[in-house]
Amino acid sequence: MRNLLLLSALIAPAVAFAAEGGKGPSAELLFAQIVVLIFCGRLLGEAMQRIGQPAIMGQLIAGILLGPSVLGALAPDLQATLFPTGKEQAAMMGEAA
């Protein structure tokens, strides 16, 4: 429970900034994305290890759950806010848009 509170405290400002419609690339949003991906990957990786599976299985499942297949289908606004598809944000990761 404490980890969830810490995670929400870390990403809430970045998500709020993105929801305001901040233009251009956002370093805060990139940080929030990294924190969410690492936290969820670690959490599910640990869960998989506890049941005798490799940690990479949990990390892969976390990626699927946070992607457009699950999170995008269940909460499209949250997924679009946390992982925007704009070319400005893609430039933060060095991707060609």
N, C-alpha and C positions, 0 to 999 in steps of 0.2 A: 504494500500500500504506500509506503514511504517513497519507493522508487517511482510510482506513478505520479505522486505529488511533485517530486523533483523534476520529472520529465515534463509535466504540464507547466511548471514554473519556467523551465528553460525555453520551451517552444511557444508559449502563449504570446509573448511580445512579437515574435517574428510572424506568427500567423495573423495577429491583429494588424500588423503593418501591411501584410499582403492583402488582407481583406479591405483595408482602407483604399486600395487601388494605387499603391505606391508604384510609380512609373520607373522603368529601368531595372537593371539587375539589383537584387537585394542580397547582400552578404549575410544579413540576419536570417533570411529565408533559407539560404544555402546551409547555414549552420544548423538550423532547425531540421532540415531534411537529413543531414548527416547524423544528428543526434537521434532522430526517430528511427532511421534505418539501423544504426548500431544497437540501440536499445532493444528494438524488436527482434533483430537477428540474434543478439546475445540471449534474450529471454527464451526464445523458441529453441535456440541451440542447446541451452542448458536443459530444457524440458526433454528434448530428444535424447540427450546423453543419459538422463535419468531413466529412460525406458530402454536403454541399450542400443540406441541408434547413433550414427555419427552426427556431430553438431552441424555439419553442413546441410543436413536434411532440414533442420529447424530454420537455418538461415535462408534456405531456398523457399521454404513455406512462408516465412515472414515477407520475403519479396513478393510472393504471389498475393498474399493477403493485403499488402500495402499498395499493390498495383491497381490498374484499371479493371482487372478481372473481378476482384472482390470488393475492395474499398470503393472503387469507381462505380460499381453497380449498386452498392448499399448506401453510400453517402457521396454522391458525385460532387457536391459542393465542397465538402471537406477535402476530397482527393484533389480537386482542381485548385483549391487554395493552398494546400501543402505542397503539391507537385505541379506547378503551372507549366503549360506547354509553350509559353511564349519564347521567341527567339532571344530576348534579352536575358532571360534566366538560363537558357541553354548555353549562352556565351560564358556564363560564370563557370561552367564545367568544362569549357573548351570544346564543346560540340559545335559542329557546323549546323546551322538551322536551315 
